[in-house]
Amino acid sequence: MLPAIKAAVGDRLTLLLDSGVRRGADILIALCLGADFCFMGRPTLYGAAAGGLAGVKRAIDIFVEEIDLVMGQIGCPSLDQLGPDFLWRDDWQRNE
């Protein structure tokens, strides 16, 4: 759905994703599919409930660490280079 919306609006609008972001990989997937920005309210709210401002900062740090890890795993050096080519496709050959 996100790629179709991005194709329809192109660069005329900023495409924001606001739902279901639970880990850093979710943000990277959204960016690969065409999102320009992701909200992550629930994880930061959990952090606030668990540890106040320090909990929020820790939640954000966890996201940054996850994003850095996944970026390294997929071999993408920069967020602006992300695109659909970094996503798994069913027609890729497997080493079985």
N, C-alpha and C positions, 0 to 999 in steps of 0.2 A: 504494500500500500504506500509506504513512504517513497519509494522510487517513482511511482506514478504521480504522486503529489508534487515531488521535486520537478519532474518533467513538465507538469502543467504550469507551475509558477516560475520555473527557471530561476534567474537571479533577480527577478522583480520583487520578491518577498524573502524575508528571513524565515526559514523553516525551523520551528521550535518543536521539540519532543518533550511532552510532559506526562509520562506515565510509565510505570514498570521499571524504572532504573533502580537496580539493586546492587550492581557491582560495576567496576570499571569497564569490563568487557561489554556491558550493555551500552555504555556511552560510545565505545568504539564501533559497535555494530550500527548504532543509529547514525553515526557520522559516515560510515561506509555506505549506508543506504540513502544518504542525501540530507540528513539533518544538519543545520548550521549551529544549533545550540541545544543542550539538554538540561532540563531541570532535574534536581535530585532531592526532593523535599523529604521524603520519608526517612532515608538513611540519616540525614542531618537531624531530623526530629528525634529519632531513636538515640542518636549521640547526645542531644541536649537532655533528653530524659534520663539517660544513664550517667552523664557527667557534666552537665551544664556546658559552658562555653568550651571547656577543655574537651568534652565529649564531641562537640561539633567539629572542633579542629582535628581531633583524632579520626572522625569519620571521613573528613575530607582528605586527610593524609592517607588513609586506607585506599580511597579511590585513586589518588595520585600514584600510589605504589602499584596498584592493580593495573592501571593504564600503562605505566612504564614497563611492567612485566610483560603484558600482552603485546605491546608495541615491539619489544625485543623478540618475543616468540614468533611473531608474524613477519619480522624483518622489515618493519616500516620505521624509518628514522624520524618522521615528522607527521604531525596530525594533518597538515595540509596536503599530504600525499595519500591519505586514506581514500579508498574508493571500493567499489563492488568487487574488484579483483582480489581483495584480501579476505573475502568471505568464502566459506565452504560451499561447493556446488555438488549436487548429487552425481553429476556426470564425470567428476574427477576420478581418475583411476586410483585404486587402493593397492597397497602392497600386501597381498594376501598369500 
